[in-house]
Structure formats: structure tokens, C-alpha cells
Amino acid sequence: MAMSRFLLFSACLVGTVQISFSQGTPEKIDLKDPNLQFVDGSVIPIPLEIFASLDKLGKQDWARQVENREIRLDTNRSRTAMLFGLTVSEGFIAVQAEDKEAVRRIGREVLRLASSLGVAGSVEEHANSIVNAAGKSEWSVVRSELDKTRQTVLNKMAELRDAELVDLVSLGGWLGGTRALASVLQGNYSLEGSDLLNQPELVKQLKDDFNRIPVRSKRGKVFGHVSKTLGHLESLMRTDASGAISEGKVIEISLSTKNLVEAIYES
């Protein structure tokens, strides 16, 4: 059973999707379910629920997926929005690894990125709670505050009618989580785990949302890389004749998402 919408740290949240589990296995989200909530046509799963599903994979070496990157900010708010989504996803990965120092660092970076986006005042309390809870190893609190941070920023952007930035935060969050998941599966492949990457409809939606963003908001070479990678991932994230995402495809997904993440950080 695939979680075909294993999203993100989505930038469009203002609607959310509850993901349920049956016998410890993530359930596929039916995009035609009338009970789902949409924002501008987009289904928005909750990152808190998504990363909880990773616990179902059993003990993994999440510490290897925690990246200590230097975040260089510039005046390109679209890139900053993607960086915000990526950083929040890194926060959830650091929680999986129970890495106190990484979570504290990420809490500070989240506030710095929010400041660059003009919404720092709305998330300062959450950022401080992230840092404090990490120091006490209160991981459920950290997860909750990370999710509240994301929601607060997205809601604020929606109020400011920054729809394109909302989409880019979503994209960045999904990308960060997918990179980590694919990397873990590359080193410890399983059919059940690979099923979490069965997301062609979600990638198509992310690609369509990205293509609708005005050209003026996609300045820079990295955005061409984003478009090309989403197209490639849409073809990779489909099951084969046996109903699985093959180990070879998992390796390709891992490499593609890793390269794009690095391009966003380095551009």
C-alpha cells in the first residue's frame, strides 16, 4: 500500500490531510476522497504524520542523513522559500536521528530564513520552543513545533497573497524528505520502504504547481534544474510490472533529489 502522497513540508498548507495507518503500514491516499481538503487544488498532507510513517520502517541510520550545510541567503525570495522548506524537513530528519545539536542549529536557521521572508515575528516563539525542547530530548514536542512553524509561515504567506512562495516552500519540504528517504532506502532497500516512493500523482501535482508559478518568480539557473528533475522523478516514481519501485529506481531517485538539493543550497 503506497503513500502516494508522501508529501512534504508543504508550502501550501492551509488545508491538511490526515494520514492513517493500518497494521503499521502507511495507507495510500485516495486523491478522489471527498473528505480531503484542498488548497488551490492541492492536497496538503501533514509533515508530522508523514515523518511518523518513517518510524514504521524500523530502526534506520538517520544520523547519516543529517546535513550540516551553510545556508547562504541572497535577495531571491523564491530560492529562500525553497530553502525554508528544505530546512524544516532537515529538522524532522534530525528528530528521527535524535540529534540535539542539529535540531538546535536548525531551529536558529528556521528563524533566520523566516526573517528573510519577512515573517520572523510569527515564528520566533516556535523556533525558541524547538531549541529548548531539543535540549531536553522532548522529540514529540520538537516535531510538533516544527510543524507549527511551517503552518504559521504558510498561513502568513497566504494572508500576504504570496501563493508562489507557498508552493515553493511545499516543494522544498517534499524534496528534503524524499532525498532522505531515498538515501536510507538506497542503503537498506526493502519493498515496503520503496512503496513510500510510489508518488507519481503527487510529483505531477508539484510539477504542475511549479509550472504555474510566474516566470518572474523563477529567476536563476536552479529553477530550470527544478523543472527538469520533477519531470524525471515523475517517471521514476511509478511501480513496475511487479508492483514495486525497483532498487535501481530508488538509487536514481536518491541521486536526482540529492543533486537538486545541493543545487538549491549552492545557487
Secondary structure, DSSP 8 states (H G I E B T S, - for coil): ---TT---S-TT-SS-B---EETTEE----TT-TT--EETTEE-B-HHHHHHHHGGG-S--GGGG---------S-HHHHHHHHHHHHHHHHHHHHHT-HHHHHHHHHHHHHHHHHTT-HHHHHHHHHHHHHHHHTT-HHHHHHHHHHHHHHHHHHHHHTT-HHHHHHHHHHHHHHHHHHHHHHHHHS--HHHHGGG--HHHHHHHHHHHHHS-GGG--SHHHHHHHHHHHHHHHHSS--TTSS--HHHHHHHHHHHHHHHHHHHH-
